[in-house]
Every structure is written in C-alpha cells, then in structure tokens.
C-alpha cells in the first residue's frame, strides 16, 4: 500500500504512462511559474469566477427591469383607481370637442359641466379607450404619476399668461358659450 494512487491506477490499467508524465510536467510548470509565493493560478477557477460575476450582473439587470415593470404597473393601477373613483357622470346634449393627440374627439355633456371645463374646474382623462370627466385636484395627482392620462386640463393661470403677451385682440373676450 505504499504505492501512490497514480502508480496503482497505472498498474490497474486505468491510465497510461505518457498521460501521467504530461500531467506531472504540467504541475511542475505551474509550481515553477508560481514561484516562491506558492500561489497557483487555476484557469478553471478564474473562468468560473468570471462566469459567476457575469451571471450576477445579468440577474441584477433582470431584477431591475422586473422592479421597473412592477412600479409601472402600480402607477397604472393607481391612475385607473383615481379615475374610476372620481369620475363625474354628466351626460347631456351639448357636444364638447377636444383634441387627443392629432384626433378631435367629442363628449356630450350638460351646460354646467361645459362651463366648469372652460373655467378649469374639471379635466378630461383617458382610461384605455374611454374618456372621463374628473375634478382638477384629482387630475393634478394623476398628472404627477402619468401625464399622458390627462387630455384636457384648462388652467386659468395659463390663460392669464397668454393674455399678458402682446396680443392685439386682448380687448376682445371670447364668449363662454362659443362652440367650435
């Protein structure tokens, strides 16, 4: 039993002398290259460490993407809930035209809601393919979360700024009942 494992394997016929000699040469080269420090650089462990770091970076990126998707879903759910809970039902016979991107849309509302829309007390929000009337306070909260959900939000401050500019027609006020 004083024989080394390598000798025992060679005697049993599980290896040959040539490969054993090459393995011994390789180990000797590694020891010589390591020098007095005694550290042997194992390429397999270096490659394994690099693969582990790459996998960790991919996992972190996937986790960041999943978190961003979850945050976006949460914001959309909040906006949907705000619109549904605060929607104003005001069916009427007056047509109110507004633009949604490059399209002109129409809602049929009553006179009270029309005047509130003109004064900036009510806003129009889009939820999926439908439009809802909501109070301005709620519209401002929605605009902080998802600005693209608010279609019409008339600010009286904004119209005052427009009048303050050099407008040759500033003296001519537009009537509230004018429909376009």
C-alpha positions in Angstrom: 0.0 0.0 0.0 3.0 2.2 -0.1 2.4 2.9 -3.8 0.9 6.3 -4.9 -2.5 6.4 -6.3 -1.1 7.2 -9.7 1.1 4.1 -9.7 -1.9 2.0 -8.6 -4.1 3.3 -11.4 -1.3 2.7 -14.0 -0.9 -0.9 -12.7 -4.6 -1.5 -12.9 -4.6 -0.3 -16.5 -6.8 2.7 -16.0 -4.3 5.2 -17.4 -1.1 5.2 -19.3 2.4 6.3 -18.5 2.5 9.0 -21.2 -0.5 11.0 -19.9 0.8 10.6 -16.3 4.1 12.1 -17.4 2.4 15.0 -19.1 0.3 15.7 -16.0 3.4 15.7 -13.8 5.2 18.1 -16.2 2.1 20.5 -16.2 2.0 20.5 -12.4 5.8 21.2 -12.3 5.4 24.1 -14.7 2.6 25.6 -12.6 4.8 25.3 -9.4 7.7 27.0 -11.2 5.5 29.8 -12.6 4.0 30.4 -9.1 7.5 31.0 -7.8 8.1 31.4 -4.1 4.7 32.8 -3.4 3.2 29.3 -3.8 0.1 30.5 -5.5 -1.0 28.5 -8.5 -3.4 30.2 -10.9 -6.0 27.8 -11.9 -7.6 28.9 -15.2 -10.8 26.9 -14.5 -11.4 28.7 -11.2 -10.7 32.1 -12.9 -13.2 31.3 -15.7 -15.7 30.1 -13.1 -15.4 33.3 -11.2 -15.9 35.4 -14.4 -18.9 33.4 -15.3 -20.4 33.8 -11.8 -19.8 37.6 -12.0 -21.5 37.8 -15.4 -24.4 35.8 -14.2 -24.7 38.0 -11.2 -24.7 41.1 -13.4 -27.4 39.6 -15.6 -29.5 38.7 -12.6 -29.2 42.3 -11.2 -30.3 43.7 -14.6 -33.3 41.4 -14.8 -34.3 42.3 -11.2 -34.0 46.0 -12.1 -36.2 45.5 -15.1 -38.8 43.5 -13.2 -38.9 46.2 -10.5 -39.4 48.9 -13.1 -42.2 46.9 -14.7 -43.9 46.4 -11.3 -43.5 50.1 -10.5 -45.1 51.0 -13.8 -48.0 48.5 -13.2 -48.5 50.0 -9.7 -48.7 53.6 -11.2 -51.1 52.5 -13.9 -53.3 50.8 -11.2 -53.2 54.0 -9.1 -54.2 56.1 -12.1 -57.0 53.7 -13.0 -58.4 53.7 -9.5 -58.2 57.5 -9.2 -60.1 58.0 -12.5 -62.7 55.3 -11.8 -63.4 56.6 -8.2 -63.6 60.3 -9.1 -65.3 60.1 -12.5 -68.1 62.6 -13.0 -71.2 61.4 -14.8 -72.6 64.3 -16.8 -74.4 63.1 -19.8 -76.1 65.9 -21.8 -76.9 67.1 -25.2 -74.1 69.7 -25.7 -71.2 68.4 -27.7 -67.7 69.3 -26.3 -64.9 68.9 -28.7 -61.3 68.4 -27.6 -58.1 67.1 -29.1 -56.4 63.9 -28.2 -53.0 64.0 -29.9 -53.9 64.7 -33.6 -57.5 63.5 -33.3 -60.5 65.6 -32.5 -62.8 63.8 -30.0 -66.3 64.7 -28.8 -68.1 64.3 -25.4 -71.8 65.0 -24.9 -72.1 67.0 -21.6 -74.5 69.3 -19.9 -74.2 73.1 -19.7 -72.9 73.1 -16.1 -70.0 70.8 -16.9 -69.2 72.7 -20.0 -68.8 75.9 -18.1 -66.7 74.1 -15.4 -64.5 72.7 -18.2 -64.0 76.2 -19.6 -63.1 77.6 -16.2 -60.7 74.8 -15.5 -62.6 73.2 -12.6 -63.0 69.9 -14.4 -60.5 67.9 -16.5 -60.8 65.2 -19.1 -58.7 62.0 -18.5 -58.2 59.0 -20.8 -58.6 55.5 -19.4 -58.0 52.8 -22.0 -60.2 53.8 -24.9 -62.7 55.9 -23.0 -62.7 59.5 -21.6 -63.8 60.5 -18.1 -64.5 63.8 -16.5 -62.6 64.3 -13.2 -62.1 67.2 -10.8 -58.9 69.3 -11.2 -57.4 68.2 -7.9 -57.5 64.6 -8.9 -56.2 65.5 -12.4 -53.2 67.1 -10.9 -52.5 64.0 -8.8 -52.8 61.9 -11.9 -50.6 64.2 -13.9 -47.8 63.8 -11.3 -48.0 60.0 -11.8 -48.8 59.7 -15.5 -49.0 62.9 -17.5 -50.2 61.2 -20.7 -53.5 60.2 -19.0 -54.7 63.8 -18.8 -56.1 65.0 -22.1 -57.7 68.4 -21.2 -56.7 70.5 -18.2 -57.5 74.1 -18.6 -55.5 76.3 -16.2 -56.7 79.8 -15.6 -53.1 80.8 -14.8 -52.1 79.6 -18.3 -54.8 81.7 -20.0 -53.7 84.8 -18.0 -50.2 84.4 -19.2 -51.4 84.2 -22.8 -53.4 87.4 -22.3 -50.4 89.1 -20.8 -48.4 88.9 -24.0 -48.7 91.5 -26.7 -52.0 90.3 -28.1 -53.7 92.7 -30.5 -57.0 91.0 -29.7 -56.6 91.1 -25.9 -59.5 93.6 -25.6 -61.9 91.2 -27.4 -63.0 88.5 -25.0 -64.2 85.1 -26.3 -67.7 84.3 -25.1 -68.1 81.2 -22.9 -70.9 79.7 -24.9 -68.9 79.7 -28.2 -68.8 76.2 -29.6 -66.2 75.2 -32.2 
